[in-house]
């Protein structure tokens, strides 16, 4: 996992209100 993705995941964990958006983000990347 590169630093960019790591920072994104950190943000997701700290902002559960945008967790769904983060899930879509990772699903589209993979």
CORGIBEL-V530615 format. One record per helix or strand. SS is the DSSP state (alpha for helix, beta for strand). FROM is the first residue (numbers start at 1). TO is the last residue. If there is no record, write none. Layout:
# CORGIBEL-V530615
<<SS,FROM,TO> <SS,FROM,TO>>
This chain:
# CORGIBEL-V530615
<<alpha,3,14> <alpha,16,29>>
